[in-house]
Amino acid sequence: MEKRKFGIRDLFGYAMGDFGCNMCFALITNYMMLYYTQYIGLKMTDWAWIIIVGKVWDAINDPIIGSMVDNVRISKKSKFMPWITIGGFALIFTTTVAFLPIQNASYTFKVVFCLVAYCLWSVAYTLANVPYGALHSSITDVPKERTNLSTFRSIGAGLAQGPLMLLPLFVYNKKNELLGERFIYIALICTVLGFIGFTLVRVLVTERIHIEAEKKKFNYINTIKGFFKNKPLLAATVVTFVQVICFMSMVSVNAIVFQTYFKNAQLVTVVNFIAYIPLVVLLPFIGKITQKIGKKGITVIAAAIGSVTGLVSIFLPLKPDAASSVPIWIVCLMLFYISNAVFNILVWAMVVDCIDYQYEQTGSRDEGSIYALYSFFRKLAQGVGSALSALALSACGYVEELGANQTAQTALNIKNMYLYFMFGGAVITYLVMKFMYNINEKEIEKN
């Protein structure tokens, strides 16, 4: 039976997969720390070690799940779709459980519950995200179409960010205090939307490249060795690690900057929408720009813009009561977001290129295992980022019990710390992509 031609149906369907993942992922990443420290009552130091333990757990389960995706074929029709369905249901359930209102329980119960809920959520996210990422390589083998899939994946993630940008309007009161009791209802809404996204992947996407389950014995050591011998994949992973820590994990800190420094937490919604405008304008042209200068080229340019922005913003006088401070902050965020987003739009296409690179080197296609290891380092970065941001907030003088009422010096320290992280992330992205990522994109296009 002849397969339907690749087109907008595949692009939209694939975008909906990341929409589904990110309706759950973004809620956990952006608000779980705030929920458990400002509402449930955990200390920042306890949150930090919980996340680290959760990532050690990921180190165990991620490669195993990746191997399952590679070696166990549940359906004759598809290698990846059944795993996406199973993972999608698990992700929806565990995301809701993570926001159960347990503020009146004992402190020990809160710590244990948070740890277990986060570990279960991590397994569910891997079950959904690894086969979804690996699905990319079975939809098409045309480089331009793969880049378009990567772009639309980022559009799906961006669509998920839209509703979450509105949350500051509903989760803070006029005193800039977190309204934690609302999060269980927010989680239910986000997970229903996520379920719709996962369903649309199965309905709309067509797999054209038949990839058999390899049915080989899983070798943890060989999988890791292959990963670390893949230089471009290692470069993409290093940049991802840094970007997640310095950009994505700082989303909660940006909310705290507005909560404590600018004294207007609800303003985060407006600021984020405005700051994302240049990215929305840029998105339709990413494919054409990439064809001219390559994925590496555009990522290096964007990182250079972020580096210059960071260096300048550190020395700008952004006094909390000055009328010009928030507009300047918005401009800085615009440039930072472009620097971060360009890489994250293209990274999935880069990972597919790296899978092909590894196939050329080893003769083995290990999509599931490669995506699992990449996913592990991405999630490890989320854990390290959450832990670092929590510890950095404590080092800045942040006191959980004070919420929005931190001292002026603490608020200033938090604002400066946020800028240092963003600047560092842009600089490292520039250096690694410029000097380490070595895939010849012209050769890929020829093949």
N, C-alpha and C positions, 0 to 999 in steps of 0.2 A: 504493500500500500504506500503510495507516494505521500511524503510528508508535506504539510502546508508550508509555504514560503515564509521565511523570517520577515517579521514586520512589527508594526506598532502594537499589535496584540501581545506579542512576546515581551516587548519592552515595558508595556504597562503592567503586564502580569508579573514580570520579574521585579519591577519596582514595588509592587504590593507586598512581596515577600519581606523586603527590608522595612517597609512600612509596618508590617505585623511585628517583626522583631523589635523595632525601635519604639513602638508604642509601649512595650514592656521594658526594654533596655534603658531608654531615656528616662523613664519614670524612676527606675531603680538608681541609675547613675546620678541624676540631678537632685533627687529628693530623699533617698533612703537615709543618707547620713544626717540630713537636717531633721527628718522624722524621728530617728532613734535618739538623737542627741538633744533636740529642742523640745520634743513632745513626750517620747517614751521615757527619757531620762538617763540614757547611757552617757558615760564620760567619753570624751574624745579619745583618750588613750585606750580605752576598752574597744571602741570602734576600730581603731587602728590595728590592734592585734587580731580582732575578729576577721577583718578583711585579709590579712596576711595568711591566717590559717585557712581561710576559704580558698586562697590561691594555691596553697600547697595541695589541697584536695583536688583542685583543677589539674595540677600536674599529674595526678594519678589517673583521673577519669578521661581527660581530653584525648590522649593518644589511643586509649582503649575504644572510645566511641568512634574516633576516626577510622580505626581498623575495622570496626563493625560495619561502618558505612561502606568501606572498600570491599569487604569480604563476605558480607551477608546480604543476599538479595531477597527481599521480602516478596516483591512482585515481579512477574515476568515482563510487565509493561514498562517499569521504571526502576532504576537503581536508587534514585534519590527521593522521589515524591512520598513514598510511604514513611520514610524517616522524618521528612519535613512535617507530615501530619502528626505523627506521634510526638515529636518535639514541640510542635505548636500547641497542642493540647496541654502538655506538661508545663510549658512556659506560661501560658495563660493562668493555670491553676496556681503555680508557685508565686507568680507576681502578686496575685491577690492575697495569698497567705502572708506574704512579707509585710503587708500593711494592716494586719489585724490589730485592733486597739488593745494593747496589753499594758497600758500605762499604770494600771493599778496592781499589777503582779509584783512579786518580790524582785529585787535587783538581780539575784542569781538566775531566776527564771527568764528575765528579760535578756540577759547576756546569752544564755543557752539557746533561747528561742531565736534570737537574731542570727546566731552562728548557724544553726540548723537550717533556718529559712533561707539564708544566703547561699549555703552549700547546695541545697536542693534546687534553688533557682539557677545556680551556675551549671548544674548538670542539665537542666531543662533547656537552658540557652544553647549549650553545646549541641544537644540533640536536634534543635531546630536550625541553628545557624551553620553548622558544619555541612550538612547535606545541601542546605540552601546555597551556600557559597560554592560548593563543588558542582552544583547544577549548572552553573555558568558555562562550564566547559562542554556540556552535553547539548546545549542549545544551538551553538554555532561554532565553527572553527575559522570564520572570517575575521581578521584582526579589527577591521573597522566596526563590524557588528558587535564584537566583544567590547570595544571601547564604548559603544553606545549603550550596551547592557550595563556597564560599570557606571556610566553617567546616570542612567535611569534608576539604578540601584540607589545612588546618592539622592536622586530626586525623591524616591520613596522614603528614605531616611529623613529628608528635609520636610516632607509632608507630615511625618510623625512629630517633628519638632514644632510644627505650627500650633496644634492644640496645646502642647505643653508650654509654649511661650505665654499662653493666656493664663496659666495657673497662678502666677503671682497675684492676679486680680482677685482670686478666690481663696488662696491659702494664707494670706496675711490680713490681719485686721488693721485698723487705723493707727494702732500703736506699733506697727511693724512686727507683731508677734505671730508666730506660726500657728495656724488653726489645724492642728494635727488630726482632730476628729473627722475631718472631711476626706482624708486620704483613702479610706477604705472604699468610699463611693467613687472617688477618682480612679482608683485601681480597677474597679469593676467596669467602668466606662472604657478605660484604656484597653483592657483585655478583650472586651467585646469587639472593639475596633480592630484589635490585633487578630482575632479569630477570622474576621472578614478578610483581612489581608492574606492570611495563609490559605484561605479557601480560594481566593482569586488566583493564586499562583498555580494551583492544581488545575483550575478550569481554563486558564488562558495560555499557559506556557506549553510549547511543544518541544520535546527532546528529539533532536535530529541526529546527534552523534551517539551511536550505540556504544555504551561502555559496560562491559561485562564485570561482574564481581570477580575478583582475582582468586579468591579461595586459597590464599596462601597463609601459612602460619605467621601470626603477628610477631615481629621481632622489634621490641622497643628500642634496642640499641642501634640496629640498622636504620630505623626510621629517624632517630636523632642524628646519626652520622650523616645521612643523606641530606637532612635539613641544613646542617652546618657547613656542608660542602657546597651548597647552592648559594653562591655569593650574592647574586641579585636579590634572591628571596631573603637572605640574611639582612641585606641593606634595607629592603622594604619593611622587614620586621623591626629593625632598630628604629627606623623613622616612626613607624606605627607606635612603638613602645613610648617613644619620647612625646609624640603628638598627643597620645591618650593622657599621659601624665600632665603635660604642660598646658593642654588646651581643654580636652573633654572633662578631666577631673577637676578643673578649675571653675566649672559652671556653678557649682554650689558656692564657691568662694566669691564669684561675681555677685551672686544674690546677697551674700553677707556684706559685700562692699556697699551695696545700695541700702541694705538694712541698717548698717552701723555708721558708714562714712557720709553718704549722701542723705541719709535719714528718710528714704522713700523706697521701700521694698517693692511696692506695686509698680514703680516706674520701670522695673526690669522688663516688663512685657513690652512697653513702647520702645525702649532702648534696643532690645533684641530684634524686634521687627524692623526697625530702621537700619540697624547694623547689618542685617542680612540682605538688604536691597541690592548692593553691588553684586553679591553672589548670585542672586536670582537673575540679574541682568546678564551676568557672565555665562551662566549655565548653557544657554542655547548655542553658544559659540565654542564651547570646550572641545567638541569633536573636531571642528575645522582647525582650531589652533593646534590641537594635538597632531593632526595630520601634517602640519607645516613644521613644527619644531619638536614634536615628540613628547611623550609622557614625561620623560626625564627633564626635557628642556623647560616645559611650562611649570613643573614642580619647583625647579631650581629658581626660576624667576619669581614665583610667588613667595618662596621662602626668603629670598633676598629682600622683597618688599616688607615682609613681616619682621625681618631682622632690623632694618632701618627704622621701622615704626617703633619697635621695642626700645631701641637705643634713644630715640628722640623722646618718647613718652616718659621714660624714667626721669628725665630732667625737667619735664613740664610742671609748672606750679598749678596743681589742680586742687585748689582750696574748696572745701565742701560747701561754703556759703557763696562762692563766686558764681555769677550767672553763666559764665563761659565754660565752667568746668565740665558739666554734663555733656554739652555739645562736643567739646574736645574729646571727651571719653568715648562718645559714640563714634567719632571719626577714627580714633585708634582701634576700636573694636571692629569697625568695618574692614580695615586693612589687616588686622590680625585674623579675622574670620576667613578672608580670602586666602591668606597664607596657609591656614589650616585646611580649608575646605577643598582646595584644588587637589592636594594630595589624597584626601579621603574620597574624592570623586573618582580618581583614577587608580587607586591602590588595588581595587578588585581586578581590574584589567591587568595590572602589573603582576598580581599573584598568578593569574592564568598564564601569562607569559613565562613566569618562573616555573610553573608546572611543566610547560612544554620544554623549557630549558633543561629541567631535571630528566625528562623523558629522553632527550637527546644524549644526556650524559650517562644515564643508567639503563635505558631501555624499559623502564617500569613506570606505569602511570599510577601514582598513589594519591589521587585527588583528595580522598577523604582524610588520609593520614597527614598530608601536607596542610590541608585546611585546618585540621585539628590542632597541629602544632602551632600554626600561625594564630589560630583562635586562642590557644593557650597563652601565648605571649601577649596577645591583645588583652585578654582578660587578666593576666598577671599584671599588666600595666594599669588596668583599671583598679586592681587591688592596691598596688604600690602607690598609684596616684591618690586614691582615697585615703590611704594611710598617711602618705606624705602631707596631703592637704590638711588632714586632721592634726598631725604633729606640728606642721608649720603654723596652723592657727593657734595652737597652744603656745608655741614659741613666740608668737606675736602678742601674747597676753590675753588671748580670748578665753572668756569664762562662760561655760555653758548656761549657768543659771541666770546670767544677765541678759541673754538673748540679744535684742536690738540695742540694749543700753550699755554697750561697752564704753570704755574710756576713750577720749579723743585720740590719745597716743596709740592705743590698741587698734582703733579704726584706721589710722594712718598707716600703721605697720602692715595691716591686712591689705590695704590698697597697694602699697609698694611691693609686697610679696607677690601679689597677683601679677603685676607687671613684670617682675623678675622671671617668673615661671614662663610667661608667654614669650618673652624675649629669648630665653634660653632654648625653648622649643623650636623657634624659628631658625636660630643660628645652627643648631645641631642638624635640623632637617636640611638646610642648605649644604652643609659640609658632607653629610653622608650621601645625599643624592648626587652631588657634584662629583665626588671622588670614589664612591664605592659601587653604586648601581651601574652595572656594566653590560646590560642587554642591548644588542644592536637591533633597534626596532626596524630598520630598513631591511635587514635580513629576514626578520619575521614576516614582513609584508611580501617579500619575494617568494617565501615558502608557502 
